[in-house]
């Protein structure tokens, strides 16, 4: 027989064998024991946490004639057939590759037939969020009222993409990430069973790299066993397979940073990168290291259980580094993580980050001069002043008060001057308006939401309060609610390049972004219409797209005599255009 991966050989076959999901396993067992099974379930959670395994065990348990306390026997013909994927009554569908309406219609046509060998027909739909909207709609009615003895189990890693109408028709179970100690314990049992020696710390390295997924952990363990020599998995083997940094590397790097040794920190960084460590993995490991420093300062026992072994250098650093300095390290490293996502030369960012960390000077906390302690003399003085003020207040109530009235000059209202913070490039805006077409603007508006979703978080935040208002095939005018945002976008060449690249994928255009402010847009629009009235020969094909609130007003005020302008406006706005002849 050919070799099988560890995660396939040691897949859970009973509810009690599911690692890290005891509450869910017990709930499913009790529902079977009490014969209170639902017609539809939704299993959600990160990858490799046991969703599909739990669905298969549930399918075996409801069909097993010899189950005990809700657990399948795994020995009868039905259990063996389900384990091997041979039972027709249990159908597994991969929605990632079968996401069309036709596949769901086939399921809808077959559910009306009773089970042939088992007591229940069980449909397991994996990655259900990949179904198309049409497929979801085709599934709705059947999912709400399936025939007797039919159970649906939907599994997904992204529940937010599942229609709320689907979720409301199911019992939802959220599978959590498996803890490091539970993953290490399970891998330890497997290693003893297959007869491979190991260093316990190596399993901790693998478990942390798996990020809470048992399947990922067993896949990495499989690699480590193949990589190891002398039938023993060591810490170095685990580090090499996962690409993680050794604790000595992180101790040396953070030690040099904490001591302010810029040159030493850069040398350690160069040594780490020269060994083939990946930049993003380096940042993840250093961030985890800083997180561990904070945890060790507050809850050392919890960290020792999660990490297994802590070096002496780590313990010394945790005592010497104050929490506010670690917070700043984490902030700098997190920002670098975002920056290197869009570069092919991540080492430059890492070198700059190393200099920042090593030269960081924490701001000393200033304590109040009195240290929160006030003398009796101070309290006595305050009491006398309060008494004096109360006496004056009573006197004013009796005698009244006269205040000489001096004319106050009204403050001049600040004129809306958009150039104080950001100067709108009027010539470029007019150029876009001259060449703008309604088709270009509609095309951009249709994909504007998708464009924002495709941008990184920091860039998306700048464009959240924005809206395209005029577009030509090569340029787009975007208005912003705040002039500070317009100014930042205008100076952010990387953002404008990302916008152009993403729009080229979503549309037939790759326009350059020209920011303006919402305050300036009405004036620019009216000014442009006046210019058209004064010199109508500038109209080449169509007027630019205007907001729906006032196209009629603008056209009527301009008193446009040229039929070409009127025809162009009608092409854009249709029945909204009213020509007023004075």
N, C-alpha and C positions, 0 to 999 in steps of 0.2 A: 504493500500500500504506500502511496506517495505521502511525503511529509505534510503535516497539517500545522498551521500556525497555532501558537499557544492559546490565543484568544478563542479559537474555534474548538480546540480540544477541551479546554476548561470552561466552556460556556455553562452558565448556571442551568441546572435541570430541575430544581425545586425552588419554591419560594424562600426556604430557609437558606439557600445558597446565594441569594442575591445580596451583593455586598453594598452596605451603606444606605439601603432603602428599606429598613425594617418596618417603618410605619406603613408604607405602601403595600409591602408584601403581606403584612398581617391583615390589613383591610381587605385585600383581595381574597385571602384565605377565608376570612369570616363571612364574606358575601357568598362564597361557594358553600361553606358549611351550612349557612342559614337558607340557602337556595334563594338569595335575593340579588341575583346578578342583574345588572343593567343591560339594556339593549345596545348601548354605545359608550365607549370610553375614549378619553383623550390623554395620551401619555406624552408629557412635554419635559424637556430638560436638555442639558448639554450632551454632546456626543459621548458614546461609550459609557453611559451610566446605567444601562440595563433596561432600557425601554422595550426593545424588540425581544430580549430574552424573557422579560416579564410577560409580554403578550403571548409568546409561545407556551410558556408554562401555564398561563391561564387557559389557553386553548386545550392543552392536554388535560388539565384538572377538570374542566367542565365535561369532557368527553370520556374520562377514565371511569370504568365500572368498578375499579378496585381502589379508589383513592381513600386516603386515611387523613382525617383532620384537614381536609382541603388540599392536600398534597397529592400529585399524581404518583402512581406506582413506578412509572418509567420502565416497566417490564412487560406489560400486556401488549397485544398486537396493535391496539390503537395508539398507545403512547410511543411505541417504537416507530410507527408509521409517521406520526407527527414530527418526531425528532429528526427523522430522515427526510421529511418533506414529501412523503408519498400519499398522504391522506387527502382525498379530494374535498372533504368537508372543511378543511382548513386551507384557506387561500391567502397567500402573501402577495401584495402588490407593491411594487416600487413606484411611487408617484413621480419620482424624478424622471423616469424614462417612460412612464405610462400616464401622462397628465392630461390627456385629451378627453373630450366628451364621449367618444366612442367606447373607451375602456370602462368608464363609469356606467355607461348604458349597458354594457355586457354584464357588469356586476348586478345592475338593477334587474336585468332579465333573468339572472340565475338564482337570485335570492328567493324567488317564489317556489323553487323546488325544495322539497324537504331533504334533510341530511340522509345520506345513504348508509354510512357505517357508524357514525357517532350519534350523540344526542343533540349536538348543536353544530350549526355551520358558523364558522368564525372567519371573518374577513379582516386581515391585518394590512392596513394601508400605511406604509412607511413613508416618511418625508411628505406628509399630506399637504404641507404648505406649498408644495410645488404644483398642485393642481391648478388648472386654469379656472377663470371665473365661471365659464360655461360648465366645466366639470363639477365645480362646487354646487352650482345650481341644480345639476342633474342628480347630485347625491342628496340634496336637502330632504326631499319628501321621503325617500327610502330610509334615510337616517332617522327621521322623526318617528315613523311608524313602520318598522320592518316587520316582516312576517314572523310568526312564532318560531322559536328555536333558532334565531339568527342573531349573532352578536358582531358588532363592528368595533375594532380597536384601531384608533388613529394615533400614529406616532409622529412627532415633529420636534425639531430643534429650534424652530422659530414660531412660537404660538401667535405672535403678534400679526403674522401674515395669514392666519386662518380666519375666515369670516366669523364675526360674532354670532351669526345665525347658526353656524355649525357648532361652535363651542357651547352655545346654550342648549343644544340637544344631546350633550354628552356629560358623563362624569369625568371631571378633570383631575389628573394626578400629576403633580410637579416633582420630577426626579431631581434631586440635588447633586451637586458635585461630591464625589467621594473624598473623604479626608485622607491626608497623607498617611496617617498611621494605619488606616484600614487597607489602603492599597499595599503598603509595605507588608502587613500581616498576610494578605492573600498571596502576594508574590513569594513570600518566604515559604508558605505551605507548598506552593507549586514547585519551587526549586528543590525542596526536600523530597518531593514525590518523584521528580524526574532524575534525582541523583546528581545535581550540579552544585558544587560548592560556591560560596559567595561571601562577600564582605557586606555586613548589614548596612553600612553607610552608602554602599553602591545602590542599594534598593531605595534609600531615601533620595538620592540624586535622581533616579529614574522616576520616582513617584512625584517629585516636585516638577519635573519636566512634563509629566502627563497632564498637569493642571486639572486634576479631579476626574479624569476619564480612565476607567479600568481598561478598556480596550486599547487605548493609546499606551498605557503603562505596559501591558503584556506585549504589544508590538515592539516597543523599545527594548524590553527585556529579551525578546527573541533576537534582536540585533546584537545586544550585548553578549549573549551566549555564543553567537556565531563569531563575534569579534575576539572573545576571550581566549586565552591560551591555558593549557594545563587544566582544562575543565573547571575553571574558577573565575567568577566575575568579580573584578576588583573595582575600587573607586575610580581609578584611572580609565578602566574600560568604560564605565558608565559615563564619565566626563567626555571621553572621546566620541562616544556614540551620540550623546545628546548635544554636544557642542557647548556644554556649560563651562563656566570658569571654575577652576579649583578654588577652594577656600583660601589657599595661600596666595593666589593671584588677587583675589578681592581684598584680602588683608593688606597686601603690599600697596595696592592702588589707593584704597581709602586711607591707609596710614600715611602715605605721602601727601595726599590731599589735605588731611587734617593737620599735618605738620606745616602746611604752606610751602612744600617743596615742589615747585612747578616743574623743574627739570626732571626730578625723580619720577613724578607722576606721569610725565610724557614718555619717559623711558619704559616704565612698566606697561603703559598703554601700547607702545610700539611692540614690546615683546609679546603681549597678548594677541595683537592683530597678526603678527608675523607667524604665530602658531596656527593661523587659519581660523581663529574665532570670528564669528560673524558679528557685525556691528550691532545689529538689532538684538541679537542674543546677549551681547555684552551689556547693553543698556538694561535689558530685562533683569539680568542677574544682579547688576549693581543696585537697581531699584529694590529688588527683593532683599538684598543685603542691608540696605538702609532701613527698609521696613522691619527687618529682623532686629536691627539695633534698637529701634523704638520699642518693639515688643519685649525685648530682653530687659529693657529698663523698667517696664511696667509689669510684665508677667513672664518671668524667666522660665517657670515650670512649663507653661504652655508651649513656649518656643522649643524647649528641649525635647518635648514629646513630638513636635512636628519635624524638627530638623535632625534629631538623633545625636549628632556630635557638633560641638562648638569649639573652635580653636581658642587658645589663650589670647591671641592677638585680637580676636573678635570681642572677647569679654573686656579687654583693656580699653578698646575703642568705645564700647558702649558706656563706660564710666567717664571717659574724657570728653565725649561729644555731647553738648547740651541739646535738648530736644528741638529748640528753635533753629539751631544750625542744621540738624538733620532734615527738618521741614524744608529749609531752603535748598539743600542738596536734592531732595526729591522733586521740588518744583523745577530746578534747573534741568535735571535729568528727564523729567516728563516733557518739558518744552523741546528738548533735543530729540526725543522720540518722535514728536510730531514733525520736526524739521527734516529729519533724514528720510522720511517717507517719499520725498520727491527729489531725491538726489542720487546720482550714481557714484558719488565720492563721499561716502559717509565718514571716512577717517578725518576729513577736515573738521566736520562738526564735532567729532569726538575730541579732537585736539583742542578746539576752542572751549568746549565744555570743561575739559580738564584744567585749563588755565583759569576759567571762571571759578571752578570749585576750589582750586588751590589758593586763589587770591581773594576769596570771599572773606569779608570782615564783618562779623556779627555786630549789630548795633547794641551797645550796652543798655540794659534796662535801668531807667532812672527812678529811684524811689522817692516818694514825697518827703519833704524836709522834716515834717512833724512825725512821720512814721505812724500816722493815725492816732497819736496821743495828744490830747489837749489838756492844758493846765486848768486849775480852778479859777485862776485870774482871768483867763480868756472867757470862760463861761460867765463870770460875773460881769465882765465888760459887755458881752453880748446882751445879757439881761437888761442892763441899764440902757443900752441903745434902743432895745425893743420898747421899753417903758416910755422913753422919751418920744419915740415915733407915735405910740398910741395916744399920748397926751396931745401932740400936735394935730393928730387926726380928729380928736374930739373937738378941739378948738375950731378947726376948719368947718366942721359940721354946723357949728353955732353961728359963726360970723360970715361964713361963705368965703369965696376967693375970687379975686378979679385978676384977670391976666391980660396985659396989654396985647392988643391984636396988631400984628405986623403983617403987612401984605406978603404973601408967599408967592413967589413966581412959580407958575406951573412948570414942572420939568418937561422939557421937550421930549416928545416920544422918540425913542430911538428908531431911526428909519431902518426898514428891513434891508440891510446892506449885505448881500450874500457874499461880498468879496472880502468881508472881515476875516472869515476863517477859510473860505475856499472860493477861489475865483473861477467862475464858470467859463469854459472856453467857448465864447459865443460864436466865433467864426466856424469852429468845427461843428457846433450844434446846428447852425444855419445850413452848413454843407449837407449834414445828414437829412435835415428837413427838406431840402431841395430834391434829394434823391430818394426820399422815403417812399415805401409802398405799403399798402395795407396788408398784402400777402406776407411780406417779411415780418411785420409786427405780429400778426396772428400766429405765424409759425413759431416765433420766439415765445410768445405768451403760453402757447400750448405745452412747451417743454420747460418752462421756467422752474416749475416745482421739481422736475426731475434733475435739472441742472443743479439746484441748490443741494439736493440729496447726494449728488455725486462729488461734491466738494468736501475737503476736510473741514473739521469742526470750526477751526479758527476763521477760515475764509467764508464758511457758510454764515457765521455770525455777522460778518460785515455786510452780507447781501440779504439778510433776512428782511430788513425794512426797505426793500427796493422793489421797483416795478419798471419794466421796459415801457416807454411811451412813444418812441418813434424808432424806426429801423429801416436801414437800406441793406442791400446785400453785403456790404463791407463794414458797416458801423451800426451801433445801436446806442440810443440815448436812454439812460436809465436814471430815474429820479429816486432820491433818497429822502427819508423823513428827517434826517439830521445832517447838517452840513459837515459835521466832523467825520461822519461815515463817508460822505462823498469825497472829502479830502484824502482820507486814508486809502480808499479804493483807487483814487486817481494816481497815487504815488506807489501803489503795490503792483509792480510789473508782473510778479509771479502769479498773483491772483488773476490779472487780466489775461495772461497766457493760458492759465487753466480754464478760464471761461471760454476762450476762443477754441481751445482744443476739444473741450467737452461738447460745445455746440456743434462743432464740425462732425462729431459722431452722431449727434441726435437730429441734426437738420442738414440741409444742403448748403448752409452758410457757415462762415467762420468769422463773425464780425468782431471788430474792436469795440471795447466798452468805453463809453463816454459818460461819466457821472455828472448829474446836475442835482439841485436841491428841489424839493417839493414847493418851497417858497418861490423859487425863481421860475418854475415851469409855466404858470399861467401868463406871466409877463412876457416870457420868451415866445410863447405860442401866439399871443395877441400881436406882439411886435412883428412876428413873421407874416401874419395875415395882412397887416398894414403894408409891409414891404411888397407883398404880392399885389396889393391894390395899386401901389405907386409904380411898380415895374412888373406887370404881369407876364412879360416875356421870359421871366426866370422859371415859369412853370414848365417842366419838361414832360412829365407824364401824369402824375397824380399828386394831390396834396398829401401832406403827411397825416398819419393817424392822429386824431385829437380825442381827448376823453369825451365820454358820452354826455357829460353834464352841460356843455354849452357850445356844440357845433353850430346850432342855429343862430345863436347870439353873435358869434364871431363873424359868421358869413354876412349877416344882415348889417352889422356895424361897419364892416369894411366897405360896403356899397360897391361891390365888385361889378364892373361893367362888362368884363370880358367873358363871353360864353364858354371859352375853354376852361376857365377857372370854375365856373358853375357846373359844367359837365363833369369835371374831375371830382368836385365835391360830391355831386350826386352819386358818382361811381363808388365813392368811399362810404357815404352815410345814407344813401337811399332816401327814404321818406322823411328822415330827420331834417333835411335841408329845406329851409324856407327862404326864398329870395324876396326881399322887401325893397320895393322901388319908392323912394321918397319923392 
